[in-house]
Amino acid sequence: MSDYKPVANSQVTLTELMIPSYSNFGGKIHGGIILGLMDKVAYVCAAKHADGYCITASIDVVDFLAPVEVGEIVSLMASVNYVGKTSMIIGIRVISENLKTHVIKHTNTSYFTMVAIGEDNKPKEVPALILKSRDDIRRFFQAMNRKELKNTYKKDEAMLKQTAYEHHSFMDALSRERCKIEFE
Ligand SMILES: CC(C)(COP(=O)(O)OP(=O)(O)OC[C@H]1O[C@@H](n2cnc3c(N)ncnc32)[C@H](O)[C@@H]1OP(=O)(O)O)[C@@H](O)C(=O)NCCC(=O)NCCS
């Protein structure tokens, strides 16, 4: 029989001060720094749920909703939203806080798919989830639907790759875009 664990057992928050070396030429924090922290917090959350080593299989769209400034405190809250057999979808919400003004911004939300890996280096089964709150149930249901949408997208993408392109068939569409064709 499957082992079960509550969502709360692996919920984790990572808090980090945004130091000058994290900034880009425009003085804002590099997107890559935030992505790295998101991967880290996703790992901790997944590894706590799976009781062991995990790897990142996929990262959903990450929209940068607001810039993060040097000196702000960034907090990344992660929880297991959904589990399959060996995979877990970790929802991550990122906020940043200005310690002088106490203004809090929601800067990113994304979903990382992490896979638990066993001693044999193969995916291993993870505990099922005990959903104890309305939020737990909503997140599980939304993740289920997002997974379905992603599978549909993957099929469309595979079809797109198989389509034989004859360039003259899409010249009209390209003519409405900001490009020009200069064949060599
Ligand atoms: C992720 C990985 C282990 C999957 O291995 P695999 O042999 O395809 O294993 P499976 O087909 O059994 O898939 C295992 C699980 O991962 C899920 N999975 C695999 N690829 C996925 C993807 N791109 N997106 C979402 N889920 C994925 C499968 O749906 C399956 O989930 P389930 O067991 O809950 O149903 C393998 O592709 C891999 O090692 N990728 C490289 C990972 C990596 O290097 N990450 C960066 C550094 S951590």
Ligand as a Chemical Component Dictionary entry (heavy atoms), coordinates in Angstrom:
data_LIG
# 
_chem_comp.id                   LIG 
_chem_comp.type                 NON-POLYMER 
_chem_comp.pdbx_formal_charge   0 
_chem_comp.three_letter_code    LIG 
# 
loop_
_chem_comp_atom.comp_id 
_chem_comp_atom.atom_id 
_chem_comp_atom.alt_atom_id 
_chem_comp_atom.type_symbol 
_chem_comp_atom.charge 
_chem_comp_atom.model_Cartn_x 
_chem_comp_atom.model_Cartn_y 
_chem_comp_atom.model_Cartn_z 
_chem_comp_atom.pdbx_ordinal 
LIG C1  C1  C 0 13.518 13.319 -15.571 1  
LIG C2  C2  C 0 14.049 11.934 -15.961 2  
LIG C3  C3  C 0 14.641 11.244 -14.746 3  
LIG C4  C4  C 0 12.876 11.116 -16.460 4  
LIG O1  O1  O 0 13.385 9.865  -16.735 5  
LIG P1  P1  P 0 12.573 8.801  -17.629 6  
LIG O2  O2  O 0 13.453 7.668  -17.896 7  
LIG O3  O3  O 0 11.918 9.535  -18.754 8  
LIG O4  O4  O 0 11.532 8.297  -16.592 9  
LIG P2  P2  P 0 9.971  8.129  -16.727 10 
LIG O5  O5  O 0 9.512  8.165  -18.144 11 
LIG O6  O6  O 0 9.634  6.928  -15.890 12 
LIG O7  O7  O 0 9.438  9.433  -15.998 13 
LIG C5  C5  C 0 9.485  9.556  -14.611 14 
LIG C6  C6  C 0 8.501  10.601 -14.180 15 
LIG O8  O8  O 0 8.973  11.865 -14.633 16 
LIG C7  C7  C 0 7.941  12.522 -15.349 17 
LIG N1  N1  N 0 8.594  13.329 -16.371 18 
LIG C8  C8  C 0 9.609  12.980 -17.181 19 
LIG N2  N2  N 0 9.930  13.998 -17.993 20 
LIG C9  C9  C 0 9.115  15.012 -17.678 21 
LIG C10 C10 C 0 8.935  16.339 -18.163 22 
LIG N3  N3  N 0 9.685  16.842 -19.135 23 
LIG N4  N4  N 0 7.987  17.112 -17.604 24 
LIG C11 C11 C 0 7.212  16.659 -16.602 25 
LIG N5  N5  N 0 7.329  15.384 -16.091 26 
LIG C12 C12 C 0 8.254  14.592 -16.640 27 
LIG C13 C13 C 0 7.112  11.414 -15.944 28 
LIG O9  O9  O 0 5.808  11.861 -16.256 29 
LIG C14 C14 C 0 7.117  10.417 -14.801 30 
LIG O10 O10 O 0 6.185  10.842 -13.815 31 
LIG P3  P3  P 0 5.308  9.805  -12.940 32 
LIG O11 O11 O 0 6.208  8.682  -12.496 33 
LIG O12 O12 O 0 4.857  10.617 -11.774 34 
LIG O13 O13 O 0 4.195  9.342  -13.801 35 
LIG C15 C15 C 0 15.143 12.033 -17.099 36 
LIG O14 O14 O 0 14.547 12.587 -18.248 37 
LIG C16 C16 C 0 16.342 12.864 -16.725 38 
LIG O15 O15 O 0 17.253 12.381 -16.059 39 
LIG N6  N6  N 0 16.394 14.115 -17.183 40 
LIG C17 C17 C 0 17.500 15.010 -16.885 41 
LIG C18 C18 C 0 17.243 15.749 -15.578 42 
LIG C19 C19 C 0 18.297 16.770 -15.286 43 
LIG O16 O16 O 0 19.433 16.615 -15.649 44 
LIG N7  N7  N 0 17.879 17.867 -14.624 45 
LIG C20 C20 C 0 18.705 18.997 -14.386 46 
LIG C21 C21 C 0 19.611 18.843 -13.240 47 
LIG S1  S1  S 0 18.843 18.334 -11.755 48 
# 
loop_
_chem_comp_bond.comp_id 
_chem_comp_bond.atom_id_1 
_chem_comp_bond.atom_id_2 
_chem_comp_bond.value_order 
_chem_comp_bond.pdbx_ordinal 
LIG C1  C2  SING 1  
LIG C2  C3  SING 2  
LIG C2  C4  SING 3  
LIG C2  C15 SING 4  
LIG C4  O1  SING 5  
LIG O1  P1  SING 6  
LIG P1  O2  DOUB 7  
LIG P1  O3  SING 8  
LIG P1  O4  SING 9  
LIG O4  P2  SING 10 
LIG P2  O5  DOUB 11 
LIG P2  O6  SING 12 
LIG P2  O7  SING 13 
LIG O7  C5  SING 14 
LIG C5  C6  SING 15 
LIG C6  O8  SING 16 
LIG C6  C14 SING 17 
LIG O8  C7  SING 18 
LIG C7  N1  SING 19 
LIG C7  C13 SING 20 
LIG N1  C8  SING 21 
LIG N1  C12 SING 22 
LIG C8  N2  DOUB 23 
LIG N2  C9  SING 24 
LIG C9  C10 SING 25 
LIG C9  C12 DOUB 26 
LIG C10 N3  SING 27 
LIG C10 N4  DOUB 28 
LIG N4  C11 SING 29 
LIG C11 N5  DOUB 30 
LIG N5  C12 SING 31 
LIG C13 O9  SING 32 
LIG C13 C14 SING 33 
LIG C14 O10 SING 34 
LIG O10 P3  SING 35 
LIG P3  O11 DOUB 36 
LIG P3  O12 SING 37 
LIG P3  O13 SING 38 
LIG C15 O14 SING 39 
LIG C15 C16 SING 40 
LIG C16 O15 DOUB 41 
LIG C16 N6  SING 42 
LIG N6  C17 SING 43 
LIG C17 C18 SING 44 
LIG C18 C19 SING 45 
LIG C19 O16 DOUB 46 
LIG C19 N7  SING 47 
LIG N7  C20 SING 48 
LIG C20 C21 SING 49 
LIG C21 S1  SING 50 
# 
